[in-house]
Structures are given as structure tokens and as C-alpha cells.
Amino acid sequence: MAKTDFLAPADLRILGSRSTIAGEARFSLKAMGTQKIPDGAIVYVQSVKAYFRLNQASTDTPDDITIVAAALGSGNWYRLDWNSAGASPWLSQATWYIDAVNGDDENDGSTAATALASHAEFERRLGNYPLIDHEVTVYLLEDLGEVLHLRARFTGPGPSAGTPGGYVHYVGTPTVLLSGTVTGYTPPAAGTEGVLTDGTADFTAVQGMRLRLTDTGLSDPPKTFIGPLDAGVTSVRCGKITRFSSPYYNITTHATVGSAYAVERLTQVRGFDFEVDRQDSGGGQASRVSSIVCESLAFEAAAGETMGRISCQQPVAGQILFYSCSFDDQQIQGGAARFVACAGRYVDGTASIISFLYCSCEFWRHAGGGIDLFEGSAAIVDELSQLDEFGLELWDNSFANINECGIYDALGDGLYMDPATKAISGPLWGSGNGGFGANVEGRLWYYTKPSITGGTPSTDDAEVGGTTRAAWATDIPYIEASNNAMIVEGT
């Protein structure tokens, strides 16, 4: 649509698109008669700060927010996007609330009491491909049956650089399911599973949920995800209990015995689709700039759906940051993402937790979940605590930097590498895996020899290029001459 279409003065100014918002029907767009209004007339609606144009020939079904029926006449009013006319008047608003249960898309969205009803309306308010130069925080108050779709440009260093900059921060509203006091905690480490105990609790109904310490006095309390029961109902497997600081970059761990905790259900969202164009270098820290931050959200895609897509003009690993979020077993496509203190979750137990296709990802203290990396992928996997699913799988020219990774009770191999893949490994441990500890058909270089095993240590520790290498201690390093598969010490 031509730029002049937006710059032309409105023929009328209306308070709201629906009479319930305007207070009186005669002040609403929905109730305004159009018998004598010419086709193509433009009206400005104050409630959503947007222009609407009349199309008398339209037969589309109205939704009362983007398409409003013309009263006492024919056709519909169509809401016009903010794009070529310049920045949307909503861009200066720094705080937003979305409440899918009690919100209304004609509210201003600035408080919990005046929340929007949908993320789609938030996206419309920002306009088409907006330039964001300050922090925009979006609180999701209820489960949202939508994909978080955002296509935007960003400028300024951003939160990861420790200085103000443009980014969008989505924050969920967790619900407490269980609370108590930690009576025992073993953090995950080389050869050791992470286990948390509360001698008076029953964790049976909260496996896979988020645990947060509640008595630290910190603005960002330490968190982790808990997995299957470990011994009885009072102990569960878990990852490291960590928090972010300064902000969204430095990660610190915490001692927990004697600490009060709450187990929480995260706000559910259907998925995400982010397209980011970073307009600057991030104040000299481009690899640590976060343009979009997702915190305390559970991404639960419908069966057969791709859970997430990421497209970044600057493919650096910090562009999209997921902090203390959980993911079901659907695919994530794209790259330039970092996952900190997150968890993979499974739905039916028959597939890997998350599939990352064409990704450039970092995983930091990732508690739970199998990961597939497909063609063109590159990942840093840091302190993965594998809980009862498939292990780490690399496919089709993928590359992984695996650092402090524990993989337990995978249904198949703990680590599988396709012939066209490469990996560098630090400490890699775990046990009880259904296949080999590591099945490497590609090339694995280690700077600390792995110790991960299958069901029987020293019998099914590793397979290299189709050749069984029974024990790490005696049979590795090894190069399979027939296909050049290898597990060798790096230099």
C-alpha cells in the first residue's frame, strides 16, 4: 500500500472498534452507519491507535479487531498495518501484558488489569518489521494457544552486553504445584547424576517441572528442572541449580541443602517463530547480544508441528536466548540461539526431545532431554543431564562441542554420530544406556577421555565405524581404517 495512503488525514476519529469499548454504540466503528461514507474512506480508531479503511465490496468474516463489519451498509472496515508511514505509536510502550483468559485486544496492554488477549494483537501494535531500541517486556499471564511470532529489527548492545539496548523479553507466570525444603542435593558432575531430595515430599506428580529456590533474596532466584524419581518418591534427578546475573549472561550455581523451594508449572505457549535483524554489533559483543529473551515458558507444540523457527540476519549464538524454559519433543529449525538452564521434555517417550535443524546453538546447563542435530548444525552442549530418553544424536554434517555432558538411561546409544559429523568432547559420562555409550561413525576428538557406557560397562562402552571397542580404558583411542571413523585425543 502506498505511503500516502497512511499519511492522509483520517475522515473520522472513533473511540473504539466495538461498542463495549467505546461505552456508547454511536461512538464505535462497529455501529457507525456507512450509507453515505465513500468506499476507501479512512477512519482512525483510538483504542488500538490504528487506521481502518472501508471496503464496500468485502464479504470477509469480521473478527472485530482487524476486520470490522460496516453497519447499515455493505462491506467491511480493514485495519491498516503500521509500516511505510513510520513507527507505530505503540513502540514507546516498554511493558505489556497478555492474558488469553481475561484480556481484550482493545485494551492498552500496559497493566495486568488492561491486558491484551492475544500475542497477535501485540505484534500488530508494534507494526510490520519495527525497529526496537529499548527493552520491551511482555508478561504472559495465562497459557497461550498461539505461536510467539515476531519479525523485528533491533539496535543497541542488548542485555547480554550488560548495557541498555533493544530487545524483547517474554516472561511467563508460573503456577506453584509443590513447596518444601531441600534436605539433600548432589549436583551433576563427571560420573555423577544430579539428585535432589526432600525427605517429606512426594515428587511423583511433578516430574519434569521447574524447581525454584524461594528464600535466597535474589531478584532472579536459582532454578533447575527435575526429572524422574531417583529413589522412592522423595528424591528426583535434576540439573545444576543455577541463576543468571548481570543480566542474562553470567551463570552462577548455588548450594541448596536447607533452602526452601517451589516446584512450578510454567506458562504454556504453542511455539515460536522469530525473525531477527540486529542493526549493530552489540557494543563489541555481538556473540552475546540477545534480541529476544524467553523466560519461564513451556513450549508445547501440537503433534506434527514444528515447535520453533529462528531466522537471524547476524547468525551469532546469542541472538535468541531461552532461559529456564522447557520444550516438548517437536522440531526447532534455524539457529543463533542459546539455551541456558533449560529442559527438554517428552510427550510419548518414542522420540528424541528436541530436533535442532540447521542450527547454531549453545546449550548451557541443559537439564534433561535428548537432542538431534541435523545438516549444517553446530552446537555447544554444556552439562546436559540426560533423563530417560534418547541420547545426543548428530546427523548430516553437524558439528558439536560437547562440554561436561552426562547422558543416562537413553533408550538407544548415549551418543550417536552419523558418518558425516564431527565433535569435540570434554568430560562425557553416563550409564544405563540401551545401546553403546558412544556409537561414532564420524570423528570425535576428546581432551578428556569419555567414560559414558551402555548397559554393561567395559563391554559396550563404544563402537567406532561399526567396530565394537569394548572398554574406554583399553580400546580407545581408535581409528577404523575402512571408513576413517575415529575417537582420538585432540591436540
C-alpha positions in Angstrom: 0.0 0.0 0.0 1.4 3.4 -0.9 2.9 5.6 1.8 0.5 8.4 1.0 -2.4 6.1 2.0 -1.2 6.2 5.6 -0.3 9.9 5.7 -3.7 11.1 4.5 -5.8 12.5 7.3 -8.5 10.3 8.7 -12.0 11.1 7.7 -13.3 10.4 11.2 -11.8 9.6 14.6 -13.6 6.8 16.5 -13.1 5.8 20.1 -13.2 2.0 19.7 -14.0 -0.7 17.2 -16.7 -2.3 19.4 -19.4 -0.6 21.4 -18.3 -2.3 24.6 -15.1 -0.4 24.5 -16.4 3.0 23.3 -19.1 3.0 26.0 -21.8 4.1 23.6 -22.7 2.4 20.3 -22.7 5.7 18.4 -19.0 6.2 19.2 -17.8 2.8 17.9 -16.7 1.8 14.4 -18.8 -1.3 14.5 -22.0 0.7 15.0 -21.3 3.6 12.6 -23.5 3.7 9.6 -21.7 3.8 6.2 -24.5 4.6 3.8 -23.0 8.0 2.9 -19.3 7.2 3.5 -17.4 6.7 0.3 -15.6 3.5 -0.5 -11.9 3.7 0.6 -12.6 6.2 3.4 -10.1 6.0 6.3 -11.1 6.2 10.0 -8.7 6.4 13.0 -9.7 4.1 16.0 -8.3 5.5 19.2 -8.5 2.2 21.3 -5.9 0.4 19.1 -4.3 3.6 17.6 -4.7 2.3 14.1 -6.4 3.3 10.8 -9.2 1.4 9.2 -10.2 1.6 5.6 -13.7 0.9 4.2 -14.0 -1.8 1.5 -17.7 -1.8 0.5 -17.2 -4.9 -1.7 -15.7 -7.1 1.0 -17.5 -10.3 2.1 -14.9 -11.5 4.6 -15.9 -12.6 8.0 -15.3 -9.9 10.6 -13.3 -10.5 13.8 -13.9 -7.1 15.3 -10.2 -6.3 15.7 -8.7 -6.4 12.3 -11.9 -6.6 10.2 -15.0 -4.8 11.4 -18.4 -5.1 9.7 -19.8 -1.9 8.2 -23.1 -1.1 9.9 -26.2 -0.1 7.9 -24.2 -0.5 4.7 -22.2 -3.1 2.8 -18.6 -4.3 3.2 -16.1 -4.2 6.0 -13.5 -1.9 7.6 -9.9 -3.2 7.4 -7.2 -2.4 9.8 -4.1 -1.0 8.2 -0.6 -2.0 9.2 2.0 0.4 10.6 4.8 0.2 8.1 5.6 2.8 5.4 4.1 5.6 7.5 6.8 5.3 10.1 7.0 3.9 13.6 3.9 2.7 15.4 2.7 4.9 18.3 2.8 1.8 20.4 6.6 1.3 20.1 7.4 3.5 23.0 5.4 1.3 25.4 8.0 -0.7 27.4 5.8 -3.1 29.3 3.0 -5.3 28.0 0.6 -7.9 29.5 -1.1 -10.6 27.6 -4.0 -12.6 29.3 -5.6 -15.1 27.0 -8.4 -15.7 29.6 -9.3 -12.2 30.8 -7.7 -9.8 28.3 -9.2 -7.8 25.5 -7.4 -6.8 22.3 -8.8 -3.2 22.5 -7.1 -2.7 25.9 -3.8 -0.8 26.1 -1.9 -3.8 27.4 0.1 -1.8 29.9 -1.1 -3.4 33.1 -2.4 -6.8 34.2 -5.9 -5.3 34.5 -5.8 -3.9 31.0 -4.0 -6.8 29.3 -4.3 -7.8 25.7 -6.0 -11.1 24.8 -3.5 -12.3 22.2 0.1 -12.1 21.1 -1.2 -11.5 17.5 -2.5 -8.1 18.7 0.8 -7.3 20.4 2.5 -8.0 17.1 0.1 -5.7 15.3 0.7 -2.9 17.8 4.4 -3.0 17.1 3.8 -2.8 13.3 5.4 -4.5 10.4 9.2 -5.1 10.9 9.6 -2.5 13.7 12.9 -1.1 14.9 13.2 -1.7 18.6 15.9 0.3 20.5 14.9 -0.3 24.2 13.8 -3.2 26.4 10.3 -4.4 25.8 9.0 -6.8 28.5 5.9 -8.9 27.7 4.3 -10.8 30.6 2.2 -13.8 29.7 -0.3 -14.2 32.4 -2.1 -17.4 31.2 -1.4 -20.3 28.8 -1.3 -19.0 25.3 -2.5 -21.2 22.4 -0.5 -19.2 19.9 2.9 -19.2 18.3 5.1 -16.3 19.5 5.6 -14.7 16.1 7.9 -11.7 15.9 9.7 -10.2 13.0 11.7 -7.1 14.0 14.9 -5.1 13.8 16.9 -4.3 16.9 19.6 -1.8 17.8 21.7 -1.2 20.8 24.1 -3.5 22.7 21.3 -5.6 24.3 21.1 -7.3 27.8 23.9 -9.7 27.3 26.4 -6.9 26.8 25.4 -5.5 30.2 24.2 -2.2 28.9 20.8 -1.0 27.7 19.8 -1.9 24.2 16.8 -3.1 22.1 15.4 -6.5 22.9 12.0 -8.1 23.6 11.8 -10.1 26.9 8.9 -12.6 27.2 8.2 -13.7 30.8 5.8 -16.5 31.8 3.8 -16.6 35.0 4.5 -20.0 36.7 2.0 -21.8 39.0 3.3 -23.4 42.2 2.5 -27.1 42.5 4.6 -28.1 45.4 6.8 -26.5 48.0 9.2 -27.7 50.7 12.7 -27.7 52.0 15.7 -29.3 50.3 17.2 -32.0 52.6 19.9 -33.3 50.2 21.4 -32.3 46.9 24.1 -33.8 44.7 24.9 -31.6 41.7 25.6 -33.4 38.4 29.3 -33.8 37.7 31.6 -36.2 35.9 30.3 -39.7 36.6 27.6 -38.4 39.0 23.9 -37.9 38.4 22.3 -34.8 39.9 19.8 -35.8 42.6 17.7 -33.6 44.9 15.9 -34.8 48.0 13.2 -33.6 50.3 12.6 -36.2 52.9 8.9 -35.2 53.4 7.9 -34.6 49.8 6.3 -36.7 47.1 7.6 -35.8 43.7 5.6 -38.3 41.8 3.2 -35.9 40.2 5.7 -33.1 39.4 8.4 -34.9 37.4 9.6 -32.7 34.5 8.6 -29.5 36.2 10.7 -26.4 37.2 12.2 -26.1 40.7 13.0 -22.6 42.1 14.7 -21.7 45.3 12.4 -19.2 47.2 14.5 -18.0 50.2 17.6 -16.6 48.6 16.5 -13.0 48.5 17.8 -12.8 44.9 15.8 -11.0 42.2 16.5 -13.9 39.9 16.2 -17.0 42.2 18.3 -20.1 41.3 16.4 -22.6 39.2 16.6 -26.1 37.7 14.3 -28.8 36.2 13.6 -32.0 38.0 13.3 -35.4 36.2 12.3 -38.9 37.0 12.2 -40.3 40.6 15.6 -41.4 41.8 14.9 -43.5 44.9 11.4 -43.6 46.2 9.2 -40.6 45.9 11.3 -38.1 47.9 14.3 -37.9 45.5 14.4 -36.8 41.9 17.1 -36.4 39.3 17.9 -32.8 38.4 20.3 -30.5 36.8 22.5 -27.8 38.4 20.6 -25.2 40.3 21.7 -22.0 38.6 20.9 -18.4 38.1 21.7 -15.6 35.7 23.3 -12.3 36.6 24.5 -9.0 35.2 22.0 -9.7 33.4 21.4 -12.8 31.2 25.0 -13.7 30.8 27.0 -14.7 33.9 25.8 -18.0 35.3 26.3 -19.0 39.0 25.4 -22.1 40.9 24.1 -22.4 44.5 24.3 -24.7 47.4 20.8 -25.8 48.3 20.6 -28.0 51.4 18.2 -26.3 53.8 16.8 -24.0 51.2 13.1 -23.5 50.6 11.9 -24.4 47.2 8.8 -24.3 45.0 8.1 -26.7 42.1 6.3 -24.8 39.3 4.3 -25.4 36.2 5.4 -22.9 33.5 3.1 -20.9 31.3 2.5 -22.9 28.2 2.9 -21.5 24.7 2.3 -23.2 21.4 5.7 -22.4 19.8 7.8 -19.5 18.5 8.7 -18.1 15.1 11.4 -15.3 15.4 13.0 -13.3 12.6 15.7 -11.0 13.9 17.7 -8.4 12.1 20.3 -6.9 14.5 21.3 -3.5 13.2 24.5 -3.1 15.2 27.4 -5.2 16.5 26.1 -5.3 20.1 28.6 -2.9 21.5 31.6 -5.1 20.6 30.0 -8.2 22.0 27.9 -9.4 19.0 28.1 -13.1 20.0 26.5 -12.3 23.4 23.7 -9.9 22.2 20.2 -11.2 22.9 17.5 -9.6 20.7 14.7 -11.9 22.1 14.7 -13.5 25.5 12.2 -16.1 26.6 12.0 -16.9 30.3 9.8 -19.3 32.3 7.9 -20.7 29.3 6.9 -24.2 28.4 6.8 -24.6 24.6 4.2 -27.3 23.8 3.7 -27.7 20.1 0.8 -29.7 18.7 1.6 -33.2 17.3 3.3 -32.9 13.9 4.0 -29.2 14.3 7.5 -27.5 14.2 7.8 -26.1 17.7 10.1 -23.3 16.7 11.7 -21.4 13.9 14.6 -18.9 14.1 16.0 -16.7 11.4 18.7 -14.2 12.2 20.5 -11.7 9.8 23.6 -12.0 12.1 23.9 -15.7 12.9 25.6 -15.3 16.3 24.7 -17.7 19.1 23.2 -15.1 21.4 20.5 -13.6 19.2 17.7 -15.7 20.8 18.1 -16.6 24.4 15.9 -19.2 26.2 16.3 -19.1 30.0 14.7 -21.6 32.3 12.2 -22.8 29.6 11.1 -26.3 28.7 10.5 -27.9 25.3 8.5 -30.9 24.1 9.6 -33.4 21.5 9.0 -31.3 18.4 11.5 -29.7 16.0 13.3 -26.4 16.2 14.6 -25.0 13.0 17.1 -22.3 12.4 19.9 -21.0 14.5 21.6 -18.3 16.5 20.1 -19.5 19.8 21.5 -20.1 23.3 19.7 -22.3 25.8 20.5 -21.7 29.5 19.2 -23.7 32.4 16.5 -25.2 30.1 15.0 -28.7 29.9 13.8 -31.0 27.2 10.5 -32.8 27.9 9.0 -35.8 26.1 5.3 -36.4 25.2 5.1 -40.1 24.3 8.5 -41.4 25.0 9.1 -42.6 21.4 11.3 -39.8 20.1 14.1 -37.5 21.0 13.2 -34.5 23.0 14.1 -31.7 20.6 15.3 -31.8 17.0 17.5 -28.9 16.0 17.8 -28.5 12.2 20.3 -26.2 10.5 21.1 -24.7 13.9 23.9 -22.8 15.5 23.2 -23.3 19.2 24.7 -23.2 22.6 23.4 -25.3 25.5 24.4 -24.3 29.0 23.4 -26.4 32.0 20.7 -28.0 30.0 18.8 -30.3 32.4 17.1 -33.2 30.6 16.3 -34.0 27.1 17.7 -35.8 24.0 18.9 -33.6 21.2 19.2 -34.3 17.4 21.4 -32.1 15.3 20.9 -32.3 11.6 22.6 -31.0 8.5 24.6 -27.8 8.9 24.2 -27.8 12.7 26.7 -26.6 15.3 26.1 -26.8 19.0 27.8 -26.4 22.3 26.3 -28.8 24.8 27.2 -27.9 28.3 26.2 -30.0 31.3 23.4 -31.9 29.7 21.7 -34.1 32.3 20.0 -36.8 30.2 16.9 -38.2 31.7 15.3 -41.4 30.4 15.2 -40.6 26.7 17.3 -41.0 23.6 20.8 -39.5 23.8 22.6 -36.9 21.8 22.5 -37.5 18.1 24.4 -35.8 15.3 23.4 -36.1 11.7 24.4 -34.8 8.2 27.4 -32.6 8.5 26.6 -31.4 12.0 29.3 -30.3 14.5 29.1 -30.3 18.3 31.3 -29.0 21.1 30.2 -31.2 24.0 31.3 -29.9 27.4 30.6 -31.6 30.7 27.8 -33.8 29.5 26.1 -36.6 31.4 23.8 -38.9 29.5 21.8 -41.6 31.5 19.3 -44.3 30.6 18.9 -43.4 26.9 16.7 -45.9 25.1 19.4 -46.3 22.4 23.1 -45.1 22.2 24.1 -42.4 24.7 25.9 -40.6 21.9 25.4 -41.3 18.2 27.3 -39.6 15.4 26.5 -40.0 11.7 29.4 -40.6 9.3 29.5 -37.0 8.1 29.6 -35.5 11.6 32.4 -34.1 13.8 32.5 -33.3 17.6 35.0 -32.1 20.2 34.3 -33.5 23.7 35.2 -32.6 27.2 34.1 -34.8 30.1 31.3 -37.1 28.8 29.9 -39.6 31.2 26.7 -41.6 32.0 25.4 -45.1 32.3 22.4 -47.4 31.7 22.1 -46.5 28.1 20.3 -49.1 25.9 22.9 -49.2 23.2 26.6 -48.2 23.3 27.8 -45.4 25.4 29.1 -43.8 22.3 28.4 -45.0 18.7 30.7 -42.9 16.5 30.6 -43.3 12.7 32.1 -39.8 12.3 35.0 -38.2 14.1 35.2 -37.4 17.8 38.2 -35.6 19.3 38.4 -35.5 23.1 40.5 -33.6 25.5 39.2 -35.7 28.5 38.6 -39.3 27.6 34.9 -40.1 27.8 33.6 -42.6 30.4 30.0 -43.0 29.1 28.8 -46.6 29.0 25.9 -48.7 27.7 24.2 -51.3 29.9 27.4 -53.1 30.8 30.4 -51.0 31.5 33.7 -52.1 29.8 31.6 -54.3 27.4 29.6 -51.8 25.4 31.4 -48.5 26.0 32.0 -47.6 22.4 31.6 -48.6 18.8 33.7 -46.8 16.1 32.8 -47.1 12.5 31.0 -50.4 13.1 33.7 -51.9 15.2 33.0 -52.6 18.8 35.5 -51.1 21.2 34.6 -52.7 24.5 36.3 -50.5 27.1 37.3 -46.9 27.1 40.4 -47.7 29.2 41.9 -50.3 26.9 40.3 -49.8 23.4 40.3 -46.1 22.9 41.8 -44.1 21.1 40.9 -45.9 17.9 40.6 -45.2 14.2 38.6 -47.5 11.9 40.8 -47.9 8.8 37.9 -48.9 6.5 35.9 -45.7 6.8 38.1 -43.3 8.9 35.7 -43.1 11.8 37.6 -42.3 14.9 37.6 -41.5 18.6 41.0 -39.9 19.3 42.6 -37.5 21.7 42.6 -33.9 20.4 45.7 -31.7 20.1 
